Amino acid sequence: MAGMAMANARARWWVIGSAAVALQGGEKDRVEDIDILLAEPDAEPLFARLGLQNIAGDGHEQFRSHFYGHWTRPPVRVEFMAGLEVRHGDHWGRVFIESRKEIRVRDMPLYVPGRREIQALLHMFGRDKDIRRAASLDRK
């Protein structure tokens, strides 16, 4: 369903986080949601089409984005974010992804960052679960 929701996107988008790790053969047992990073110009029409509210803000001490919303219609919750930033000390840095790998699931294209880039992103997030997920890609 996440891939179908993104079918009208004009810019590149990616599945990140635990779902991206699982799609690339890493840790699969702890995927609780699907995180999708998309371009800001695609966020507003997507949120309108899916009936999502933009609940972005400074609510999390480590992450923030300009657009953030939960889609709970699919069996697994999908979290859409655009303009994602990660905190490093007192500085907020924008997340940019360059690589893009297509993985087909039920004949629907899903896009993930390359293995090394998703590992770097997880290390940037820095939580224990992210470090563990990044390491699981080395064991594949």
C-alpha positions in Angstrom: 0.0 0.0 0.0 2.9 2.4 0.7 4.1 2.0 -2.9 0.6 2.7 -4.3 0.3 5.8 -2.1 3.6 7.1 -3.6 2.6 6.4 -7.2 1.9 10.1 -8.0 5.1 11.4 -6.5 7.0 13.6 -8.8 10.3 13.6 -6.9 12.3 10.7 -5.6 11.2 9.0 -2.3 12.6 6.3 -0.1 11.6 3.7 2.5 14.0 4.2 5.4 14.4 2.8 8.9 13.6 -0.7 9.9 11.5 -1.5 6.8 14.5 -0.5 4.5 16.7 -2.8 6.5 14.3 -5.7 6.2 13.8 -5.1 2.5 17.6 -5.4 2.0 17.8 -8.6 3.9 18.8 -7.3 7.3 16.9 -7.6 10.6 13.2 -8.4 9.9 11.6 -9.2 13.2 11.2 -5.6 14.5 9.4 -3.8 11.7 6.6 -1.9 13.5 6.0 0.7 10.9 7.1 1.8 7.4 9.0 5.2 7.3 8.9 7.0 4.0 11.0 10.0 3.3 9.6 12.1 0.5 10.2 15.5 -1.1 8.4 18.5 0.4 6.5 19.4 -2.8 5.0 15.9 -2.8 4.0 16.0 0.8 1.0 18.4 0.7 -0.9 16.7 -2.1 -0.1 13.2 -0.6 -1.4 14.2 2.8 -4.6 15.7 1.2 -5.2 12.6 -0.9 -4.8 10.2 2.1 -6.6 12.5 4.6 -3.5 12.9 6.8 -2.8 15.8 9.1 0.6 17.3 9.2 1.6 16.8 12.8 5.2 17.9 12.3 6.9 20.0 14.9 9.6 19.9 17.5 8.0 17.1 19.5 11.0 14.8 19.4 14.3 15.8 20.8 16.3 14.1 18.1 14.2 14.3 14.9 12.0 16.8 13.3 10.5 17.4 9.8 8.5 20.0 8.0 5.8 17.4 7.1 5.0 14.4 9.2 1.9 12.2 9.3 0.7 8.7 10.2 -1.3 6.6 7.8 -3.1 3.9 9.7 -5.3 2.4 7.0 -2.7 -0.2 5.9 -2.1 -3.3 8.1 1.3 -1.8 9.0 1.3 1.9 9.9 3.1 4.2 7.4 4.9 7.3 8.6 5.5 9.9 5.9 8.1 12.6 6.5 9.5 15.4 4.3 12.2 17.8 5.3 13.6 15.4 7.8 16.3 16.8 10.2 18.4 15.0 12.8 19.9 16.7 15.8 23.7 16.5 16.5 24.3 18.3 19.8 22.9 21.8 19.4 22.8 21.6 15.6 20.1 20.3 13.3 21.2 18.7 10.0 19.0 18.0 7.1 18.8 14.4 5.8 19.7 14.0 2.2 19.8 10.7 0.4 21.5 10.2 -2.9 21.4 6.4 -3.7 18.2 4.7 -4.6 17.6 1.0 -5.1 14.3 -0.4 -6.4 12.9 -3.5 -4.6 9.7 -4.9 -5.9 7.1 -6.2 -3.5 4.0 -7.8 -5.0 5.0 -6.2 -8.3 5.0 -2.7 -6.7 8.2 -0.7 -6.7 9.6 0.4 -3.4 12.8 2.4 -3.2 15.4 2.2 -0.5 18.8 3.9 0.0 21.8 1.8 -1.0 23.1 -0.5 1.8 26.0 1.8 2.9 23.8 4.9 2.8 21.1 3.3 5.0 23.8 2.2 7.4 25.2 5.7 7.6 21.7 7.1 8.1 21.1 4.7 10.9 24.4 5.6 12.6 23.4 9.2 12.2 20.2 8.4 14.1 22.4 6.8 16.7 19.9 4.9 18.8 20.8 1.4 20.0 18.1 -0.1 17.8 19.4 1.8 14.8 23.0 0.7 15.4 21.8 -2.9 15.7 19.8 -2.6 12.4 22.8 -1.2 10.6 25.0 -4.1 11.8 22.4 -6.6 10.6 23.1 -5.5 7.0 26.7 -6.5 7.4 25.7 -10.1 8.2 23.7 -10.5 5.0 
